[in-house]
Amino acid sequence: MELPEPGPGEARVRVLAASLALPDLMMVHGDYPFVPEPPVAPGQEVVGIVDAAGDEFPLPVGTRIVGNARADIAIGGFAEYTLVPGWSAMPVIDGLTDEQAAGFPGSFHVAHIGLEHRAHLQKGETLLVLGGAGRTGSAAIQIGKAMGATVIATARSDAKARFSREQGADYIVDLEATNAIDEIERITGGRGVDVVYDTVGGAAATEAAKTLARGARFLIVGFASGEPAHVDVHELLMRDYSVIGVLSTFRDDEEKNATVDALAAMLADKRITPPVTAVYAFEQVPEALAERAAGATGQTVITLQ
């Protein structure tokens, strides 16, 4: 087939590797809000080489970049070539492999935007990560620890609990357990948690809201459960906490550059390490999607070269 031609502000990118994550699974299930109808071509995040650049694309041909593919118009990243809009394109941070870079923006960039720029997480505060074994949740654990927080992660299996601990979580709780709220109260000395990083939504978010300290910040990042968090506005007022949406595509250049610099420093100091837990070849995409649907941990990557 003919290669896609980049429009203004876009580049055609030769794909080296692509992230396979929850948004891609949601696309093929017909549940992703940014891909409201067929055709569907998943592969939202890629790392690759700029092959051709449209007017006003910010980086030159030949640059190794990470960015979002145009899955919204069925030109996804599970392909040899895709299109990447300039607003999402960034040079790969030194030291990242193709596999590590492929999902770095949708995990570590999102977590840093949420914890630093939205919640203003402070050293010594307590962070509760819902879905700590997921790729974004595991990034939040690592960044929370790098920022000096005490991190509690939720997990519903021994394997996910082990993975969350490997990312640096200080404590693991199962919010479905009858004593979960009491356990968090014990961990925090009765004060409650300062920040919730919610990638799960649904019943887990409802339970997590019961653990908030006065002045806490509740970050809504995703809804892996299939149901977004539901906010009780009266309780929000009476208990004096904030609910904040985290969608990194809304960040401005100042935030973007600050996050890139901060993450580069954390990588250089080895305070964070992107966990690539599964790598598949292009022909294994259906298998990889099935593994993700079954609840795979960490970051799944599709290699194209």
N, C-alpha and C positions, 0 to 999 in steps of 0.2 A: 504494500500500500504506500501511497505518497506520504512523505514525512510532513508533519504539521509545520506551518509557517508562523513564526512569531509575529504578533501584532505589536502596536506601540506599548512600550513598557514591559514586554515579555521577552523571554529567551527560549529557544529550543535547546534542550539539554540531553546529552547522551547519558543515559542512566547507568550508574554503577551499582547502586543498591537502593532498595526502597523499604520503608517501614511497613509492617503489617500490624495494624492495631485495631482497637474497638471501632473507630469510625469506618474503617474498611469493611468490617463485619456488618455494621449497621447499614452500609450502602447496599450490600448484596441481599440484605433482608428487607430492603425498602423502608428503613426506619431513620435514615440520616437526613436531618432537616436541610442541609446544603445541597443534597442531591434528591430533589423531591419526586422525580419520576425517571423512568428509563429513557435512554440507555444508561447503563451503569458500567463504569470502568474504574475499579478501585485502585488504590495506591496513592494515598494522599500526600505522603512525605517522601522526598527523594534526596539522594546525594548523587551528583554527576558533574559532567564537564559542559560548560557553555559551548554549544556548537554553532549557534547563530543568534544574534541579538537584534531585537527591534529597536526603534527609536526610543531613547530615554531609558533603556534598560541600564541599571546602575553599574554593571560589572562587565569587563571585557570578555571576548571570546577566548576560550582556553582556561578560564577560571574554574577551579573545583568548588562547587557551591552546595549548600543545602537549601531546600525550599519546598514550597507546596506545589504539587502538580495540579493541572486544571481538571481534576476529577469532577468538578462541578459542571463541566461541559463534556464529560465522557472522554477526556484525554488524561487518563490516570498514569500513575507511576510504575505499574507493573507492565513495562514495555521497554523496548530498547531506546526509544526517544519519547520525550514528553515536552509539554510547555510549562514554564514556571513564571509567574508574575514577579515583577521587580520588587514589589513591597515585601515579598516573603523571602527573597534571595539574600543569602549571606555567605561570605567565604567560609570554608570549613576551618574551625579553630585548630591550630597546630596541635598535633599529637593524637587527633581522633582518627581511627581507622574508618574505612567506608561503612563498615557494619555499625560502628558506634555512632557515626555522624547521621546515619539515615533517619533515625527517630529522635535525634537530640532536641530539635526545636519543640516538638509536640510533647516532650516529657520534661527535660531540664529547663528549657526556656519558659514553658508554662508554669512550672513550679516556682521558678525564681520570680517571675512577674507576680504570681499570686502572693508568695510569702514576703517578698521584699517591697514591691511597689503597691500592692493592694492592702495586705494585712499589716505591713510594717512590723513583722515579727522581730522581737527583741531577745538579746542574749538573756538566758535564764528563764524565759517563758516556756510554757508547756504547749506542745503541738500534738493534736490528735489527727492522724492520717487514716481516713476511711479507704480501705482497699490498698493496703501497703504493699501487696505483692504484685499489683499491676505496674505497668511501665511508668505511668505518671505518678502513682502513689510512691513507688520505690524512689523516684527522683526527688519527691518531696521529703522523704525520710532523709536522704543524703544531704540535701540542701538545708533542711532544718537543723541537722546536726552541725553542718559547716557554719551555720549562723549562730550556734551556741544554745540551741533549744534542747529541752528534754522532749523526746519523741515517743509517743504511744502510737502503735499501729494496730489496726484491726486485721484479723485473719480468722478463717473458718476451717482451716485444716493444718495439720502438723507441717506439711510441706510448705505452705504459704507462710506459716509462722517462722520457720527456719529461714526462708528467703528474706523475709522482712528484717529478721535479726542480722542477717548478713549485710543488709543495706545500712545498718547502724541503729535500728530501733532499740530504745532502752527497755520498753515494755510491750507486750503483746496482749490484746484482749479480744474476746469474741463477743460482739455486741448482742448475739442471740442467747448468750448465757444468762441465767437468771440473776447472777451476782455482778454483771458487767459494770453497771453504774456504781455500785458500791466499791468495786475494785478501782475504778478511775478516781473516785473520791478519796480512797486510801492513798493512791499514788500521789495525788496532788495535795495531800494534807487537808482535804475538805474544801479547798479553794475552787477547784474546777479547772478546766483547760482554757487557755488564752486564745488559741486559734484552732479551728477545725478545717482540714483540707479534705473536701468531700468529692470523691470521684465515683461514689456509689449511688447516692440518692435513696429514695424509698424509705423502708423501715429503718435502715441503718442511720440515715440522716435524722429521722425523728428521735431515735434513741440518743444520738450524739448531741442533739440540742439540749438534752437534759443534763449534760455534763459541763455546760458553759459557765465560766466565771463572769462576774459583772464586768462589762466593757469588752467582752470577747468579740472576736471576728470569725464569722462562719463563711468560708470560701466555697462557693458552688463551682465545681470544675467539670463535673460530668455526671452521668447517671447510668453506670454500668449495670445496675439492677434492672434497667428498663423503665424506671419511674423516677422522675426528678424529685428533688427535695421539696417538701411543702412547708411553707413558712407560716407559722402562727403569728400574725402581726401583733395581736394583743400581748402574747407572751414576749415577743421581741421588745415591745415597749416597756413592759413591767420589769423585765429582767435586764434591760439596758445592754443589749448586744447588737451587733451589726451583721447584716447578710450582704455579701459582695460577690458578684459574678466575675469569673476569671476567663476571659477569652483573649488570648494574646494577640490576635489579629487587630485588636483595637489599640494596641500600644503605639505611641508616637516614636519618632526617631531617637529622641533623647532617652526614653526608657529602653528602647531596643539596644542602643549602643552601650548603655549602662549595664544591661544584662549580659551582653556579649563579653564586656570587659570583666565583669564579676565572675562569670563562669570560666573564662579563660584563666583567671587567677586561681580559682578553685581546682581546675584541672592540673595546672602547673604545680600546685602544692599537694596534689593527690588527695585533696579533701573530698573529691567526688570522682567516681569511676562509673561510666555508663555500663550497665549490666546487659550484655547481649546474651540472651538465654537460648535462642534457637535461630539457626540460619538455614534457609531453604533455597534450592535452585528454582528458577522460573517455572519449570514444569511441575513443581510441587506446590504451587499456590493453592489448589483445592485442599490438599492435605494440611497446609499451614492454616488455612481458614478454619478447618474443622478442629484443629488443635486449639486455636484461639477461642473458638466457640465453647470448647470443653473447659475453659478456664486456665489457659496457660499463663505462667507467671512471666514478669519482666518484659523484655523487648524481643519481638520476632522480626527477622529481617529476610527479605528476598534479594538474592544476588542476581545481577543481570550480566555480569562479565565473567 
